Amino acid sequence: MSPEYIGYAWEQLYGATSSLATSSLPLRDRLLDAVVSRAHRIFPLTSIDKLPPEISERLSSLERELTKHGSFQKSIGMMEDREVEHAIDEIVGLFSMVARAYPE
């Protein structure tokens, strides 16, 4: 686990959560924007062993959900509304987990 990387993960998830909360776009578009502009930077393919295992596992699960049809855009576009809401909830939950791991 890399303490410096936890700070980076916090920044990316904060930005994603902030855009999810403040954007006037429909939820599906908010999710796509949050993932493409921020959250994808910390998915496990680029952060192996840099985050606590429980965070990496949840990130990995979210990444699979957001890419199950190929690209983020295609996968999010094919999601049912409840799946979009679940993915948004996961991003906010991950932000909370990282914030607890990085209290500074």
C-alpha positions as CSV (number, residue, x, y, z in Angstrom):
1,M,0.0,0.0,0.0
2,S,1.3,3.4,-0.9
3,P,0.3,6.3,1.5
4,E,1.0,8.9,-1.3
5,Y,-1.3,7.0,-3.7
6,I,-4.1,7.1,-1.1
7,G,-3.9,10.9,-1.3
8,Y,-4.2,10.7,-5.1
9,A,-7.1,8.3,-4.8
10,W,-8.8,10.7,-2.4
11,E,-8.4,13.6,-4.9
12,Q,-9.8,11.6,-7.8
13,L,-12.8,10.3,-5.8
14,Y,-13.4,13.7,-4.3
15,G,-13.6,15.2,-7.8
16,A,-15.8,12.4,-9.0
17,T,-18.2,12.7,-6.0
18,S,-18.2,16.5,-6.3
19,S,-19.2,16.4,-9.9
20,L,-21.9,13.7,-9.2
21,A,-23.3,16.0,-6.5
22,T,-23.2,19.3,-8.3
23,S,-23.8,18.6,-12.0
24,S,-27.1,19.5,-13.6
25,L,-26.7,16.6,-16.1
26,P,-29.0,13.5,-15.9
27,L,-27.6,10.8,-13.5
28,R,-26.3,8.6,-16.4
29,D,-24.3,11.5,-17.8
30,R,-23.0,12.5,-14.4
31,L,-21.7,9.0,-13.9
32,L,-20.0,8.9,-17.2
33,D,-18.4,12.3,-16.6
34,A,-17.3,11.3,-13.1
35,V,-15.7,8.1,-14.3
36,V,-14.1,9.4,-17.5
37,S,-12.8,12.6,-15.9
38,R,-11.6,11.2,-12.5
39,A,-12.4,7.8,-11.2
40,H,-10.9,5.7,-14.0
41,R,-7.5,6.9,-13.0
42,I,-7.5,4.8,-9.8
43,F,-9.1,1.6,-11.1
44,P,-7.1,-1.5,-10.1
45,L,-5.3,-2.0,-13.4
46,T,-3.4,1.2,-12.6
47,S,-3.3,0.9,-8.8
48,I,-2.4,-2.7,-8.0
49,D,-1.0,-2.9,-4.4
50,K,-1.2,0.9,-4.0
51,L,-4.5,0.9,-2.0
52,P,-5.8,-1.2,0.9
53,P,-7.2,-4.6,-0.3
54,E,-10.8,-3.8,0.6
55,I,-10.7,-0.6,-1.4
56,S,-9.0,-2.3,-4.4
57,E,-11.6,-5.1,-4.3
58,R,-14.5,-2.6,-4.5
59,L,-12.8,-0.6,-7.2
60,S,-12.2,-3.8,-9.2
61,S,-15.9,-4.7,-8.9
62,L,-16.9,-1.2,-10.0
63,E,-14.5,-1.3,-12.9
64,R,-16.0,-4.7,-14.1
65,E,-19.5,-3.2,-13.8
66,L,-18.5,-0.1,-15.8
67,T,-16.8,-2.0,-18.6
68,K,-18.9,-5.1,-19.0
69,H,-19.9,-4.1,-22.5
70,G,-16.5,-2.7,-23.5
71,S,-16.0,1.1,-23.1
72,F,-17.3,3.2,-20.2
73,Q,-19.7,5.0,-22.6
74,K,-21.2,1.9,-24.0
75,S,-21.4,0.1,-20.7
76,I,-23.0,3.0,-18.8
77,G,-25.3,3.6,-21.7
78,M,-26.6,0.1,-21.5
79,M,-27.1,0.1,-17.7
80,E,-30.5,0.1,-16.2
81,D,-31.3,3.1,-14.0
82,R,-30.9,1.1,-10.8
83,E,-27.4,0.0,-12.0
84,V,-26.5,3.6,-12.6
85,E,-27.6,4.5,-9.1
86,H,-25.7,1.6,-7.7
87,A,-22.5,2.7,-9.5
88,I,-22.9,6.3,-8.2
89,D,-23.4,4.9,-4.7
90,E,-20.2,2.8,-5.0
91,I,-18.2,5.9,-6.0
92,V,-19.5,7.8,-3.0
93,G,-18.8,4.8,-0.8
94,L,-15.3,4.4,-2.1
95,F,-14.7,8.1,-1.4
96,S,-15.8,7.6,2.2
97,M,-13.5,4.5,2.5
98,V,-10.5,6.4,1.1
99,A,-11.2,9.4,3.3
100,R,-11.2,7.2,6.4
101,A,-7.9,5.6,5.2
102,Y,-6.4,9.1,4.6
103,P,-7.7,11.3,7.4
104,E,-5.2,14.2,6.8
